[in-house]
Amino acid sequence: MDISCLKSQFIIQVKYFLLCPVLFTLLFKPALALRCHENDRLALLTLKDPLVGGSPGALTSWNASLHCCEWQGVQCGRRRQRVISLNVSRLKLVGSISPSIGNLTFLREVDLSRNRLQGNIPMQLGHLRRLRSLLLDFNYLQGKIPEELSNCSNLQMIGLRANNLTGEIPFSLGDMKNLIELHLPSNHLIGGIPSSLGNLSSLNTLSLARNNLEGIIPNALRRLTNLRHLYLSTNNLSGSILPIYNLSSIIIVDATDNQLSGGLPPEIDVFPNLEILYIAFNQLNGIFPRSVSNISGLQAFDIG
């Protein structure tokens, strides 16, 4: 055989040998990438058990024919193939939240909002130390806000609005130094505003409106130098409005429909970024501060 032919065959064989690992990787890597951790799969299936109803096709992909990283609303991390995000909002799901959610220890985001979920918020959520966002808004959840949530030290957003939650706001929420937004409106919460919330130095939004909160606005809230949105309307809060004085970053203050008394500070223009101030339907008195005219960005102002 011609030497040139032998050389050509040799080159072809070498190329084939070199291509085999590449072809193997391309053919089999996707299948491996879809494999999720068995503990996560079992936790998700247990989470699904008490859920019924829902929109047509809701959670039908949660079965043995697919790896759980492909299930509806489930996202896995690329490196470890662990479940990092669970988003099954707006699926009209009925039922309760299984404590098994606490076994999904790599979760960073949970969004079960705008369903028809009932029962208590499981205290096992406190096992999710990597959790950054917890959204359970617009359901029918009952019981108290679990103290164990404060164990989720990386949480940046808590959304529990429009449920049937009762009891007091846990004092321990003030330990969550990374919290940026706290939304608890439209529940049946009682007691006072915990002074510990003044420790939330990163807090941007505090929404406690439409509950049954009472007592004074804590002076500790003055320490929230990054606070931009404060919603306290439709409660039974009393005392002075002065504790929100010196919140230089504040944009919106809504304390309508409480029992606040006293007057507005004469130097109200210390709120340079203020755009909306609603404090009507209280028991405020005194002279209307002329310094309001110095707030150039003020768009809406109602003192009733």
N, C-alpha and C positions, 0 to 999 in steps of 0.2 A: 504493500500500500504506500502511496505517495506520502512523503514526510509532511507536506503541507496539509494533507487530509487528516493525518493523525493529530497534527497540531490543532486543527480546527475542532475536531471531536473533543480533544482535551479541554480546549477553551470553553466549549459548550457545556461539558460535564462540570467544569469548575463553576461556571455561572449558575447552573442548575443547583449545585450544592450550596452556593451562597444565597440563592433566592429562596430556598426551602424554609429557612427560619423566618424570613420576612413574610412569606405567604402564610406560614403557620400562625404568625402573630396577627396578621390581618384577618385571618379566618376565625380565629378562636378568641382573640382579645375582647371583642364586643360581648361575647357570651359571658366571659369571666367578669367583665365590667358591670354586668347587670346583676350579679349575684349579691344579695344583701345578707347582712348578718342574721343568723337564725334567731337570736334573742329579739332582734327588732321585728322580725316577721311574726313571731309568736305574740309579741306585745301589741302589734297592730291588729292582729286577728282577735285578740281578747278585747281590744278597744272597740272593734266593730260589733261584737256580740250584743251589747245592750242597745244598739242603734237600729231603729226600724224606720220604715217609710222613706221619705226623701224624694227628691226629683227623680224622674225616669232615668235609669241607668246609673244612679248614684252608687258609688263604691262597688259596682259589679266587677270591676277589674281586680278587686281584692280577693284573688283566688289562687290556687296552686298552678295555674297555667302560666302565670307571669311571676317574675322575680319582684319582690315587694318594692324595689327601687323604681319599677315601672307602674306601680299602682297610682290611681288617681289621687292627686294632692300630696304625693310623697316625693321628697327629693333627698337623694343620698349624696354624701361627700365623695369626691373623686378618689381621694387617697385611701381611706379606710372602708369605703362603702357602707357607712353607717347612716341612719336616717337623721338628717339635720333640719328638715323642714316638713311641717305637716299643715297643709292648708285645705280644709274642706268646708270653707265658708259658703253661705248662700245655697246649700244643697237641701234645705228643708228637712234636715235630719231631726228625728224625734228619739228621745231616750236620754240616757245619762252618760257622763264622762267616766269611763272605767279607771280605777286606780292604776291600771297597767300602763297608763301614759307615763308614769314615773319611771318605767323601765327603759324608756327611750332616752338614755342618758346623754346622747350626743345632740339632742334637739337644741336648735338655736331659735327657731321660730315656730309658734303654734297659733293658728288662726282657725277657730271654730265659730266665728261670729255669724250672726244673722241666720241661725237655725232655730230649732224649737226644743233645745236641750233643757232638761229639768234636773232636779237633784242638787247635791252639794258640789262645790268645787273640791276635787280630791286633794287632800293634804300632801299626797305623793308628788304633786308638782314641785314641791320643795326639793326633790332629788335632782332636778334638772339644773345643775350648776352652770351649764353652758348657755342657758336660755337667755335670749336678749329681748324677745318680743312675745307677749302673751295677750291675745285678743279673744275674748269670750263675750263681746258685746252683743246686745239684742238677742237674748235668749230668755229662758224662764228659770234661770238658776236660783237656788234658794240657799238658806243657811248663812253662815258667817264667812268672811274673807279669811282664809287659812293663815295663821301666823307663820306657817312654814314657808310661805312665799318669800319671806325675808332671807331665806337660805340661798335664793337665786341671786347671788350678788352681782351678776353681770346683766341683770334685767335693765333695759333702757325704756321699755314701754309696757304699761299695764292698761288694758282696756276691759272694763267690766260694766260699762254703761248699759242702762235699760235692761236690768234683770230684776229679781225679787230678793236681793240680798238684804240681810238683816244684821243686827249687832253693831258693834262699834268698829271704827277704822283701827286696825291693829297699830299699836305704838311702834312695833318692830319695823314697820315700813320705812321708818326714818333711818334705818341702817343701810338702806339700798342706795349707796353713794353714786351709782352710775345711772340712776333713774332720771330720765329726761321728761317723760310724759306720764301722768297719773290721771286716768279717767274713771271716775266712780259715780257719775250722775245718774239720776232717775232710778234710784233703788229705795230701800227703806232703812237706811243706815241711821243710827241714833248716836247719842253722846256728843262729845266735843271734837273739835279739830285737834289732833295730837300735836303738841308742841314739837315733837320729834321731827315733824315734816320740815322744820326749819333747818335740819341737817342736810337736806337734799340739795347740795350746792350746785348740781348740774340741772336742776329741774327747770324746764321751760314752760310747761303747761300743768296747771293744777285745776281739775274740774270736779267739784263736789256738789254741784247744783241739784235741786229737786230731790232732797232727802229730808230727814227729820233731825238734822244736826242742831245743836243748841250750844249755849255758852258764848264766850267771846272769841274774837279772832286773835290767835296767839301772837304775842309780840315777836316770837321766834321767826315768824314769816318774814320779818324785815331782813333776815339774813339771806333770803333767796334773791341774790343779786342778778341771776340769769333768768328770773321768771318774766315771761312775756304775756302769758294768758292766765287770768285768774277768774274762775267761775264759781260763785258762791250763792247764786240766786235761789229763791224759794226754799229757804230753811227757816230755822227759828233762832238765828244768831242775834246776839245782843251786844251792847257795849259800843265802844268807839270804832270808827273806821280807820283811826290813826295807825294801827299796826301795819297797814300796807303803805304807809308813808315812807318815802325814800327808796321805793322800788324803781330805780332809774331806768331799767330796761322794759318796764311794763308797757304793753300796747293796749290790752283789753282788760277792763275791770267790770265785772257784772255781779253786783251784790244786791240786785233788786229783790223786793219782797222778803225782807227780814224784819228784825226789830232793832236795827242799829240806831243809836242815838248820838247826840252831840252835833258838832258842826264840822264842816270841811276845813282843812288847814288853810290859812290865808295864802301861803306860798305853794299853791297847788301846781304851779308851773315847774316844780321840781321833777315832774314827770315829762321829760322832753319828748319822749317817743309815744306818748299816750294818743290813741286814736278813738277809743270808745270808752265812755264812763257811764254806766247805768247803776244808779243807786236809788231809784224811785221806790215808793211804797215801803219806806222805813219811818223812823221817828226823828229824822234829822232836823236841826234848827240852826239858828245863827245867821250871820250875814253871808250872802253869796260872794265868794272870793272873786275880785276883779282880775286876779292873775290868770284866770282861765283863758282870757283873751290872748295870753302870751304863748299858749300851746298851739303852735302853728299847724300841727298835723291833726288836731282834734276834728273828727268827722261826726261823731254822735255823742250827745250829752243829755242825760235825763236824770234830774234829781227829784222829779215828781212834785 
